[in-house]
Amino acid sequence: MSLVLVAAEMFGRDGYAATSLDGVAAAAGVSRGAVYHHFGTKSALFRDALVDQQRRLAERFAAASSVRVGWDAVRAGCAVVLDAYLDRSLRRLLLIDGPAVLGWQEVRSIEDGFAGELLRRGLQRAGDEEDVEARLAVLRGALVEAGLLLARDEDALPALTREIELLISMFERNPTPA
């Protein structure tokens, strides 16, 4: 398993504060010096682990949404994100420790290169492009808050799925006025 995958697993399971570079090195079977040589700091390794997990989520999003068109593609991508947020480790990495360690702007910038961009393109293809950024912000906010609620109550998934569907249906029924 790669060093970044081992780090992602440990950061997700134990949290940023409880994960040491020495621990990651030992779990990955590499020297402490190798970790410092490649990453320099714990936050740099954490960032790479977060980027890797965003990439993996984007791959799942793309696979699910690519076999659908229009609003159904947006729905499929959102369903993948909600399903991914059931993973406690991923939630911790992306929604809790990510913003705390790297800041919301950096996390959003990383996300923009992956699932955020796929969601943006899906919204552009599904409807009028004029309000895409506003709709993207609303939908992303709903998904992040849904993930945070899932951290407290995983049984909320059916209700959250229904509410995300209502939001997407509202966008679908209400194209941007001319």
N, C-alpha and C positions, 0 to 999 in steps of 0.2 A: 504494500500500500504506500502511496506517495506521502511525503512529508506534509504536504498541504491537506491531503485527505485525513491523515492522522490528526493534524491540528484542528481541522473542522470538527471532527468527531469529539475531540477533547473539549474544545471551546463550547460546543453545543451541549455536551453532557454535563461538564463541570462549571461552565461559565468562564468568562475572561479572567476575573480576579483569581480564581482558584487554579488556573492552568499556568504552568511554568514552562519556559522554553526547555529547561532541563528535562522535564517530564515528557514533553513532546519528542525531544531527541531520543530519549530512552525508548519510548513506545514505537518510534519509527525505526529504531535500530541504527541511528546515526550518532555521530559525536555532537557534543554541544557546540564545538567550534564550527561544524558544518552548518548548523542552524544559524548561528550568528553571521557566518560568512555569506549565506544566501539571503538572509532577511534583515539582519542588523538589529532589529528591535521586535519585541513581542507584538506591538501594534502593527508592524509591517506584515508579520506572519498572519495575524488576525485578518488584516485587510485582504490578503491573498486567499485565505480560507473563505471569507465572505464572498469574494468575487467568484470563486469556484462554485460555491453553492448557488449563487445567482445564475451562473451559467447553466448549471444542471437544472434549475427550476425553469429557465427559459427554454431549454431543450424539451422539457415535458410540455410546457405551454405551447410551443410551436408544433409538436407532434399532435397534440389534441385539437388545436384550432385549425391546422392545415387541411384537415379532411372535412371541414365545414366552410360555409360561406356566410358573409354578412354578420348579422347579429348572433347567429348561432355559433360562429367562430369566437366572438367575444365571450359568449356564455361559456363555451368550452374552456377557454383560457382562464376565465375567472374560477371555474370549478376546479381546475388544476391547482390554482393558487390556494383556494380554500382547503383543498385536500392536503396540500403540502404543509399548511399551517397546523395540521393535526400532529405533525412530527414535533415533539417538544424541543428537540435539539435544533431543528431548523428555525423554529420560532424564536428561541433564545438568541441564536446567532444573528438572524436578520432583523428582528423586531425589538429586541431588548438590549443586548450587548452591542450590536452594531451601531445604533445611534448614540449610545452612551460612550463608546470608545472612539468612534470615528466622527461623530456628529451627524445630524440629520442631512445636512447638505451633501456630505461625502457619500453617505449611504444612498441618497436619492440619485446622485450622479452615477454611482455604480449601477443601481437598478435601471436607470435610463438606458444603459447600454445593453440591457438584457430584456427581462419581462416587461419593463416599462415601455420600451420601444415597440415591442410586439403588441402590447395593448393599445398604444397610440396608433399604430398602423391598422389594427383591427377596427378601431373606432373610425378612422378615416375611410376605410373601405366600406364600412357598414352604413355610414350616414353622411350628412353634410359636414364638410371639413371645417366650417366656420367656428364651431364651438368645441372643437376637439380638445383643446388644452383645458377648458373648464370642465368638460365631461371627464376627461382623464383624471383631473385632480379629485373630483367627487368620487369617482369609482375607486381610485387608489386609496383615498381616505377610508372609504367603506371597507375595502379589503384589509387594510392595516388594522382598523378597529375590530374587524371580525377576527383577525388573527389574535389580537390581544384578548378578546372575549374567550376565544377557544383556549387560551392559556389558563383561564379560570374555570371554564366549563365546556368540556369537549362535547357534551350532550347538546350544546347550542347549535351544532352544525346544521341540522335540518332547518331550523328557523333562520339562520344566517344565509343559507343557500336560497331560501324562499325570498328573503329581503333583497339579496343581490339580484335575483331574477326580477323582482318588481322594479328595481332601479334601472336595470337594462331595458326592461319592457317600456318604462316611461321614456327613456331616450329614443327607443325605437318608434314609439307612437307620436313623439313630439319632435319632429325634425326642426332644425333651426329655421325660424321665420325668415322669409326673403326680405 
